[in-house]
Amino acid sequence: MSALPAVPREDALADAPVDATLPPSARAQITIRGLSKTFGDAPLYEGFDLDIPRRAITSIFGPNGCGKSTLINMVAGLMPFDRGEVLFDGKTLRQTTIGYVFQNYRDALFPWRRAIDNIRYPLKLAGRSKVEVERRIEQLVASFQPTFDLNRYPYELSGGQQQLVSIMRALAPEPEVLFLDEPFSALDYEMTLFIRDRLQQVFIETGTTMVLVSHDLDEAVWLADTIVLLTRRPTRVAELMRFDAPRPRDIGTLTDAGFTVAKAHALSVFQREVRKAEGAPR
Protein backbone atom coordinates (compact mmCIF):
# COMPACT_ATOMS: atom_id res chain seq x y z
CA MET A 1 0.00 0.00 0.00
CA SER A 2 1.27 3.46 -0.83
CA ALA A 3 0.07 7.01 -0.76
CA LEU A 4 1.70 9.29 -3.28
CA PRO A 5 1.39 13.08 -2.98
CA ALA A 6 2.29 13.35 -6.67
CA VAL A 7 0.39 11.62 -9.45
CA PRO A 8 2.05 10.14 -12.55
CA ARG A 9 3.03 12.67 -15.20
CA GLU A 10 0.31 11.63 -17.63
CA ASP A 11 -2.26 12.56 -14.95
CA ALA A 12 -0.71 16.02 -14.40
CA LEU A 13 2.03 16.43 -11.84
CA ALA A 14 0.90 17.59 -8.43
CA ASP A 15 3.99 19.80 -8.25
CA ALA A 16 3.44 21.31 -11.70
CA PRO A 17 2.19 24.91 -11.94
CA VAL A 18 -1.48 24.61 -11.09
CA ASP A 19 -2.51 27.18 -13.72
CA ALA A 20 -0.81 25.26 -16.52
CA THR A 21 -3.06 23.59 -19.07
CA LEU A 22 -3.42 19.97 -18.11
CA PRO A 23 -2.31 17.55 -20.84
CA PRO A 24 -4.95 15.41 -22.53
CA SER A 25 -5.41 12.14 -20.72
CA ALA A 26 -6.81 8.94 -22.14
CA ARG A 27 -8.01 8.22 -18.61
CA ALA A 28 -10.05 11.41 -18.23
CA GLN A 29 -13.80 10.90 -17.84
CA ILE A 30 -14.50 14.60 -17.33
CA THR A 31 -12.47 17.35 -18.98
CA ILE A 32 -12.87 20.87 -17.58
CA ARG A 33 -11.22 23.70 -19.51
CA GLY A 34 -11.24 27.45 -18.91
CA LEU A 35 -14.09 27.33 -16.40
CA SER A 36 -14.95 30.77 -15.02
CA LYS A 37 -17.62 31.86 -12.55
CA THR A 38 -18.12 35.23 -10.87
CA PHE A 39 -20.61 36.20 -8.17
CA GLY A 40 -21.18 39.95 -8.36
CA ASP A 41 -17.70 41.43 -8.75
CA ALA A 42 -15.98 38.56 -6.90
CA PRO A 43 -14.43 35.90 -9.14
CA LEU A 44 -14.75 32.37 -7.80
CA TYR A 45 -13.17 30.46 -10.70
CA GLU A 46 -11.04 31.99 -13.45
CA GLY A 47 -9.81 29.83 -16.32
CA PHE A 48 -10.03 26.68 -14.19
CA ASP A 49 -8.72 23.43 -15.73
CA LEU A 50 -9.10 19.90 -14.39
CA ASP A 51 -9.19 16.31 -15.63
CA ILE A 52 -11.26 13.87 -13.58
CA PRO A 53 -10.19 10.25 -14.20
CA ARG A 54 -12.56 7.54 -15.35
CA ARG A 55 -13.42 4.48 -13.28
CA ALA A 56 -12.10 6.18 -10.15
CA ILE A 57 -13.41 7.99 -7.10
CA THR A 58 -12.28 11.61 -6.98
CA SER A 59 -12.81 13.72 -3.88
CA ILE A 60 -12.86 17.52 -3.81
CA PHE A 61 -11.45 19.11 -0.66
CA GLY A 62 -10.50 22.66 0.22
CA PRO A 63 -11.04 25.67 2.48
CA ASN A 64 -14.52 26.82 3.38
CA GLY A 65 -15.99 29.07 0.69
CA CYS A 66 -13.66 27.93 -2.09
CA GLY A 67 -16.59 26.66 -4.16
CA LYS A 68 -16.41 22.86 -3.88
CA SER A 69 -20.16 22.34 -4.24
CA THR A 70 -20.35 25.12 -6.81
CA LEU A 71 -17.77 23.28 -8.91
CA ILE A 72 -19.68 20.00 -9.11
CA ASN A 73 -22.97 21.87 -9.55
CA MET A 74 -21.53 23.61 -12.62
CA VAL A 75 -20.07 20.38 -13.99
CA ALA A 76 -23.36 18.55 -13.41
CA GLY A 77 -25.37 21.28 -15.11
CA LEU A 78 -27.20 22.45 -11.99
CA MET A 79 -25.60 25.91 -12.08
CA PRO A 80 -24.53 27.94 -15.11
CA PHE A 81 -20.94 29.08 -15.54
CA ASP A 82 -19.75 32.23 -17.27
CA ARG A 83 -17.16 30.75 -19.62
CA GLY A 84 -15.43 27.47 -20.28
CA GLU A 85 -16.15 23.95 -21.43
CA VAL A 86 -17.04 20.70 -19.68
CA LEU A 87 -16.98 17.44 -21.62
CA PHE A 88 -17.71 13.88 -20.56
CA ASP A 89 -15.62 11.47 -22.60
CA GLY A 90 -15.69 14.12 -25.31
CA LYS A 91 -19.50 14.37 -25.09
CA THR A 92 -21.73 17.14 -23.81
CA LEU A 93 -23.74 16.84 -20.61
CA ARG A 94 -26.92 16.26 -22.64
CA GLN A 95 -25.30 13.19 -24.18
CA THR A 96 -24.24 11.81 -20.80
CA THR A 97 -26.12 9.93 -18.09
CA ILE A 98 -25.26 11.26 -14.64
CA GLY A 99 -26.51 10.75 -11.11
CA TYR A 100 -26.48 13.32 -8.30
CA VAL A 101 -26.78 12.81 -4.54
CA PHE A 102 -27.69 16.01 -2.70
CA GLN A 103 -26.56 17.00 0.75
CA ASN A 104 -30.12 17.84 1.79
CA TYR A 105 -31.76 14.45 1.35
CA ARG A 106 -35.04 15.62 2.95
CA ASP A 107 -35.71 17.97 0.04
CA ALA A 108 -34.29 15.63 -2.61
CA LEU A 109 -36.93 12.88 -2.38
CA PHE A 110 -40.54 13.17 -3.58
CA PRO A 111 -42.55 13.02 -0.33
CA TRP A 112 -45.70 11.80 -2.08
CA ARG A 113 -43.91 8.76 -3.56
CA ARG A 114 -42.93 5.67 -1.62
CA ALA A 115 -39.21 5.02 -1.31
CA ILE A 116 -39.36 2.28 -3.94
CA ASP A 117 -41.18 4.62 -6.35
CA ASN A 118 -38.56 7.33 -5.78
CA ILE A 119 -35.93 4.82 -6.88
CA ARG A 120 -38.01 3.75 -9.89
CA TYR A 121 -38.61 7.35 -10.99
CA PRO A 122 -35.53 7.99 -13.19
CA LEU A 123 -35.97 4.61 -14.86
CA LYS A 124 -39.58 5.35 -15.77
CA LEU A 125 -38.57 8.84 -16.90
CA ALA A 126 -36.06 7.21 -19.26
CA GLY A 127 -38.80 5.02 -20.73
CA ARG A 128 -37.54 1.70 -19.37
CA SER A 129 -39.97 -1.22 -19.56
CA LYS A 130 -41.56 -2.60 -16.40
CA VAL A 131 -39.37 -5.69 -16.63
CA GLU A 132 -36.21 -3.58 -16.98
CA VAL A 133 -37.26 -1.37 -14.08
CA GLU A 134 -37.87 -4.27 -11.72
CA ARG A 135 -34.66 -6.01 -12.76
CA ARG A 136 -32.68 -2.89 -11.95
CA ILE A 137 -34.47 -2.48 -8.61
CA GLU A 138 -33.53 -6.06 -7.71
CA GLN A 139 -29.88 -5.31 -8.53
CA LEU A 140 -29.85 -2.19 -6.34
CA VAL A 141 -31.51 -3.97 -3.43
CA ALA A 142 -28.93 -6.74 -3.69
CA SER A 143 -26.09 -4.20 -3.71
CA PHE A 144 -27.31 -1.99 -0.84
CA GLN A 145 -29.23 -4.54 1.24
CA PRO A 146 -31.61 -2.03 2.87
CA THR A 147 -32.92 -3.28 6.20
CA PHE A 148 -36.09 -1.16 6.09
CA ASP A 149 -39.32 -1.36 4.11
CA LEU A 150 -38.96 0.40 0.76
CA ASN A 151 -42.75 0.64 0.53
CA ARG A 152 -42.71 3.33 3.22
CA TYR A 153 -42.83 7.05 2.44
CA PRO A 154 -39.76 9.27 2.96
CA TYR A 155 -41.25 10.99 6.03
CA GLU A 156 -41.52 7.56 7.67
CA LEU A 157 -37.77 6.93 7.28
CA SER A 158 -34.76 8.10 9.27
CA GLY A 159 -32.29 10.54 7.73
CA GLY A 160 -29.82 7.78 6.93
CA GLN A 161 -32.53 5.68 5.32
CA GLN A 162 -33.65 8.63 3.21
CA GLN A 163 -30.08 9.25 2.04
CA LEU A 164 -29.69 5.57 1.16
CA VAL A 165 -32.83 5.84 -0.99
CA SER A 166 -31.38 8.97 -2.63
CA ILE A 167 -28.17 7.13 -3.50
CA MET A 168 -30.07 4.12 -4.87
CA ARG A 169 -32.18 6.48 -7.00
CA ALA A 170 -29.09 8.28 -8.32
CA LEU A 171 -27.53 4.94 -9.30
CA ALA A 172 -30.73 3.49 -10.79
CA PRO A 173 -30.12 4.67 -14.39
CA GLU A 174 -26.55 3.28 -14.24
CA PRO A 175 -24.90 6.69 -14.65
CA GLU A 176 -21.55 7.21 -16.28
CA VAL A 177 -20.72 9.65 -13.47
CA LEU A 178 -22.13 9.88 -9.95
CA PHE A 179 -21.81 13.24 -8.16
CA LEU A 180 -22.08 13.30 -4.36
CA ASP A 181 -22.32 16.63 -2.53
CA GLU A 182 -21.38 16.01 1.11
CA PRO A 183 -23.68 12.97 1.24
CA PHE A 184 -22.75 11.97 4.81
CA SER A 185 -22.65 15.38 6.53
CA ALA A 186 -26.03 15.02 8.26
CA LEU A 187 -25.79 11.30 9.08
CA ASP A 188 -24.75 9.60 12.29
CA TYR A 189 -21.44 7.75 12.34
CA GLU A 190 -22.92 4.26 12.10
CA MET A 191 -24.96 5.08 9.00
CA THR A 192 -22.01 6.97 7.48
CA LEU A 193 -19.79 3.89 7.77
CA PHE A 194 -22.50 1.66 6.30
CA ILE A 195 -23.24 3.87 3.28
CA ARG A 196 -19.54 4.55 2.62
CA ASP A 197 -18.94 0.81 2.56
CA ARG A 198 -21.88 0.20 0.23
CA LEU A 199 -20.75 2.95 -2.15
CA GLN A 200 -17.27 1.46 -2.24
CA GLN A 201 -18.72 -1.96 -3.02
CA VAL A 202 -20.81 -0.54 -5.87
CA PHE A 203 -17.68 1.13 -7.23
CA ILE A 204 -15.74 -2.15 -7.07
CA GLU A 205 -18.57 -3.97 -8.86
CA THR A 206 -19.33 -1.37 -11.54
CA GLY A 207 -16.35 0.99 -11.86
CA THR A 208 -18.74 3.95 -11.96
CA THR A 209 -16.82 7.23 -11.94
CA MET A 210 -17.67 9.10 -8.72
CA VAL A 211 -16.98 12.71 -7.75
CA LEU A 212 -17.34 13.47 -4.04
CA VAL A 213 -17.38 16.82 -2.22
CA SER A 214 -16.42 16.44 1.42
CA HIS A 215 -15.58 18.58 4.45
CA ASP A 216 -14.21 15.52 6.24
CA LEU A 217 -10.55 14.85 5.41
CA ASP A 218 -10.65 11.23 6.63
CA GLU A 219 -13.60 10.58 4.35
CA ALA A 220 -12.08 12.45 1.41
CA VAL A 221 -8.90 10.37 1.53
CA TRP A 222 -10.39 7.00 2.55
CA LEU A 223 -12.91 6.84 -0.28
CA ALA A 224 -10.83 8.34 -3.06
CA ASP A 225 -8.28 7.31 -5.62
CA THR A 226 -7.58 10.97 -6.44
CA ILE A 227 -7.94 13.93 -4.07
CA VAL A 228 -8.26 17.39 -5.62
CA LEU A 229 -6.99 19.94 -3.10
CA LEU A 230 -8.25 23.45 -3.82
CA THR A 231 -7.04 26.93 -2.88
CA ARG A 232 -9.11 29.82 -1.63
CA ARG A 233 -10.85 32.00 -4.20
CA PRO A 234 -10.18 32.70 -6.94
CA THR A 235 -10.01 28.94 -6.74
CA ARG A 236 -7.28 26.89 -8.37
CA VAL A 237 -5.94 23.38 -7.91
CA ALA A 238 -3.41 23.53 -5.09
CA GLU A 239 -2.39 19.92 -5.62
CA LEU A 240 -3.59 16.62 -7.03
CA MET A 241 -2.95 13.62 -4.79
CA ARG A 242 -3.22 9.91 -5.44
CA PHE A 243 -4.18 7.43 -2.74
CA ASP A 244 -3.76 3.93 -4.09
CA ALA A 245 -4.58 1.75 -1.09
CA PRO A 246 -6.10 -1.51 -2.34
CA ARG A 247 -9.84 -2.09 -2.21
CA PRO A 248 -11.93 -3.06 -0.42
CA ARG A 249 -10.82 -0.60 2.22
CA ASP A 250 -12.07 -1.02 5.77
CA ILE A 251 -11.82 0.64 9.16
CA GLY A 252 -8.25 -0.66 9.44
CA THR A 253 -7.25 1.51 6.49
CA LEU A 254 -7.72 4.56 8.73
CA THR A 255 -4.78 3.47 10.89
CA ASP A 256 -2.58 2.23 8.06
CA ALA A 257 0.74 4.04 7.59
CA GLY A 258 -0.07 4.91 3.98
CA PHE A 259 -3.34 6.53 4.97
CA THR A 260 -1.66 8.47 7.77
CA VAL A 261 0.96 9.83 5.36
CA ALA A 262 -1.65 10.78 2.76
CA LYS A 263 -3.89 12.51 5.28
CA ALA A 264 -0.95 14.40 6.82
CA HIS A 265 0.16 15.62 3.39
CA ALA A 266 -3.36 16.73 2.45
CA LEU A 267 -3.68 18.54 5.77
CA SER A 268 -0.38 20.35 5.23
CA VAL A 269 -1.52 21.55 1.79
CA PHE A 270 -4.86 22.65 3.25
CA GLN A 271 -3.18 24.59 6.08
CA ARG A 272 -0.72 26.16 3.65
CA GLU A 273 -3.57 27.50 1.53
CA VAL A 274 -5.46 28.79 4.56
CA ARG A 275 -2.33 30.60 5.81
CA LYS A 276 -1.78 32.17 2.39
CA ALA A 277 -5.20 33.77 2.60
CA GLU A 278 -4.95 35.01 6.17
CA GLY A 279 -5.71 38.71 6.24
CA ALA A 280 -6.95 38.60 2.63
CA PRO A 281 -10.61 39.27 1.70
CA ARG A 282 -12.66 36.06 1.56
C-alpha positions in Angstrom: 0.0 0.0 0.0 1.3 3.5 -0.8 0.1 7.0 -0.8 1.7 9.3 -3.3 1.4 13.1 -3.0 2.3 13.4 -6.7 0.4 11.6 -9.4 2.1 10.1 -12.6 3.0 12.7 -15.2 0.3 11.6 -17.6 -2.3 12.6 -15.0 -0.7 16.0 -14.4 2.0 16.4 -11.8 0.9 17.6 -8.4 4.0 19.8 -8.2 3.4 21.3 -11.7 2.2 24.9 -11.9 -1.5 24.6 -11.1 -2.5 27.2 -13.7 -0.8 25.3 -16.5 -3.1 23.6 -19.1 -3.4 20.0 -18.1 -2.3 17.5 -20.8 -4.9 15.4 -22.5 -5.4 12.1 -20.7 -6.8 8.9 -22.1 -8.0 8.2 -18.6 -10.1 11.4 -18.2 -13.8 10.9 -17.8 -14.5 14.6 -17.3 -12.5 17.4 -19.0 -12.9 20.9 -17.6 -11.2 23.7 -19.5 -11.2 27.4 -18.9 -14.1 27.3 -16.4 -15.0 30.8 -15.0 -17.6 31.9 -12.5 -18.1 35.2 -10.9 -20.6 36.2 -8.2 -21.2 39.9 -8.4 -17.7 41.4 -8.8 -16.0 38.6 -6.9 -14.4 35.9 -9.1 -14.7 32.4 -7.8 -13.2 30.5 -10.7 -11.0 32.0 -13.5 -9.8 29.8 -16.3 -10.0 26.7 -14.2 -8.7 23.4 -15.7 -9.1 19.9 -14.4 -9.2 16.3 -15.6 -11.3 13.9 -13.6 -10.2 10.3 -14.2 -12.6 7.5 -15.4 -13.4 4.5 -13.3 -12.1 6.2 -10.2 -13.4 8.0 -7.1 -12.3 11.6 -7.0 -12.8 13.7 -3.9 -12.9 17.5 -3.8 -11.5 19.1 -0.7 -10.5 22.7 0.2 -11.0 25.7 2.5 -14.5 26.8 3.4 -16.0 29.1 0.7 -13.7 27.9 -2.1 -16.6 26.7 -4.2 -16.4 22.9 -3.9 -20.2 22.3 -4.2 -20.3 25.1 -6.8 -17.8 23.3 -8.9 -19.7 20.0 -9.1 -23.0 21.9 -9.6 -21.5 23.6 -12.6 -20.1 20.4 -14.0 -23.4 18.5 -13.4 -25.4 21.3 -15.1 -27.2 22.5 -12.0 -25.6 25.9 -12.1 -24.5 27.9 -15.1 -20.9 29.1 -15.5 -19.8 32.2 -17.3 -17.2 30.7 -19.6 -15.4 27.5 -20.3 -16.2 23.9 -21.4 -17.0 20.7 -19.7 -17.0 17.4 -21.6 -17.7 13.9 -20.6 -15.6 11.5 -22.6 -15.7 14.1 -25.3 -19.5 14.4 -25.1 -21.7 17.1 -23.8 -23.7 16.8 -20.6 -26.9 16.3 -22.6 -25.3 13.2 -24.2 -24.2 11.8 -20.8 -26.1 9.9 -18.1 -25.3 11.3 -14.6 -26.5 10.7 -11.1 -26.5 13.3 -8.3 -26.8 12.8 -4.5 -27.7 16.0 -2.7 -26.6 17.0 0.7 -30.1 17.8 1.8 -31.8 14.5 1.3 -35.0 15.6 2.9 -35.7 18.0 0.0 -34.3 15.6 -2.6 -36.9 12.9 -2.4 -40.5 13.2 -3.6 -42.5 13.0 -0.3 -45.7 11.8 -2.1 -43.9 8.8 -3.6 -42.9 5.7 -1.6 -39.2 5.0 -1.3 -39.4 2.3 -3.9 -41.2 4.6 -6.3 -38.6 7.3 -5.8 -35.9 4.8 -6.9 -38.0 3.8 -9.9 -38.6 7.3 -11.0 -35.5 8.0 -13.2 -36.0 4.6 -14.9 -39.6 5.3 -15.8 -38.6 8.8 -16.9 -36.1 7.2 -19.3 -38.8 5.0 -20.7 -37.5 1.7 -19.4 -40.0 -1.2 -19.6 -41.6 -2.6 -16.4 -39.4 -5.7 -16.6 -36.2 -3.6 -17.0 -37.3 -1.4 -14.1 -37.9 -4.3 -11.7 -34.7 -6.0 -12.8 -32.7 -2.9 -11.9 -34.5 -2.5 -8.6 -33.5 -6.1 -7.7 -29.9 -5.3 -8.5 -29.8 -2.2 -6.3 -31.5 -4.0 -3.4 -28.9 -6.7 -3.7 -26.1 -4.2 -3.7 -27.3 -2.0 -0.8 -29.2 -4.5 1.2 -31.6 -2.0 2.9 -32.9 -3.3 6.2 -36.1 -1.2 6.1 -39.3 -1.4 4.1 -39.0 0.4 0.8 -42.7 0.6 0.5 -42.7 3.3 3.2 -42.8 7.1 2.4 -39.8 9.3 3.0 -41.3 11.0 6.0 -41.5 7.6 7.7 -37.8 6.9 7.3 -34.8 8.1 9.3 -32.3 10.5 7.7 -29.8 7.8 6.9 -32.5 5.7 5.3 -33.7 8.6 3.2 -30.1 9.3 2.0 -29.7 5.6 1.2 -32.8 5.8 -1.0 -31.4 9.0 -2.6 -28.2 7.1 -3.5 -30.1 4.1 -4.9 -32.2 6.5 -7.0 -29.1 8.3 -8.3 -27.5 4.9 -9.3 -30.7 3.5 -10.8 -30.1 4.7 -14.4 -26.5 3.3 -14.2 -24.9 6.7 -14.6 -21.6 7.2 -16.3 -20.7 9.6 -13.5 -22.1 9.9 -10.0 -21.8 13.2 -8.2 -22.1 13.3 -4.4 -22.3 16.6 -2.5 -21.4 16.0 1.1 -23.7 13.0 1.2 -22.8 12.0 4.8 -22.6 15.4 6.5 -26.0 15.0 8.3 -25.8 11.3 9.1 -24.8 9.6 12.3 -21.4 7.7 12.3 -22.9 4.3 12.1 -25.0 5.1 9.0 -22.0 7.0 7.5 -19.8 3.9 7.8 -22.5 1.7 6.3 -23.2 3.9 3.3 -19.5 4.5 2.6 -18.9 0.8 2.6 -21.9 0.2 0.2 -20.7 2.9 -2.1 -17.3 1.5 -2.2 -18.7 -2.0 -3.0 -20.8 -0.5 -5.9 -17.7 1.1 -7.2 -15.7 -2.2 -7.1 -18.6 -4.0 -8.9 -19.3 -1.4 -11.5 -16.3 1.0 -11.9 -18.7 3.9 -12.0 -16.8 7.2 -11.9 -17.7 9.1 -8.7 -17.0 12.7 -7.7 -17.3 13.5 -4.0 -17.4 16.8 -2.2 -16.4 16.4 1.4 -15.6 18.6 4.4 -14.2 15.5 6.2 -10.6 14.8 5.4 -10.6 11.2 6.6 -13.6 10.6 4.4 -12.1 12.5 1.4 -8.9 10.4 1.5 -10.4 7.0 2.6 -12.9 6.8 -0.3 -10.8 8.3 -3.1 -8.3 7.3 -5.6 -7.6 11.0 -6.4 -7.9 13.9 -4.1 -8.3 17.4 -5.6 -7.0 19.9 -3.1 -8.2 23.5 -3.8 -7.0 26.9 -2.9 -9.1 29.8 -1.6 -10.9 32.0 -4.2 -10.2 32.7 -6.9 -10.0 28.9 -6.7 -7.3 26.9 -8.4 -5.9 23.4 -7.9 -3.4 23.5 -5.1 -2.4 19.9 -5.6 -3.6 16.6 -7.0 -2.9 13.6 -4.8 -3.2 9.9 -5.4 -4.2 7.4 -2.7 -3.8 3.9 -4.1 -4.6 1.7 -1.1 -6.1 -1.5 -2.3 -9.8 -2.1 -2.2 -11.9 -3.1 -0.4 -10.8 -0.6 2.2 -12.1 -1.0 5.8 -11.8 0.6 9.2 -8.3 -0.7 9.4 -7.3 1.5 6.5 -7.7 4.6 8.7 -4.8 3.5 10.9 -2.6 2.2 8.1 0.7 4.0 7.6 -0.1 4.9 4.0 -3.3 6.5 5.0 -1.7 8.5 7.8 1.0 9.8 5.4 -1.6 10.8 2.8 -3.9 12.5 5.3 -1.0 14.4 6.8 0.2 15.6 3.4 -3.4 16.7 2.4 -3.7 18.5 5.8 -0.4 20.3 5.2 -1.5 21.5 1.8 -4.9 22.7 3.3 -3.2 24.6 6.1 -0.7 26.2 3.6 -3.6 27.5 1.5 -5.5 28.8 4.6 -2.3 30.6 5.8 -1.8 32.2 2.4 -5.2 33.8 2.6 -4.9 35.0 6.2 -5.7 38.7 6.2 -6.9 38.6 2.6 -10.6 39.3 1.7 -12.7 36.1 1.6 
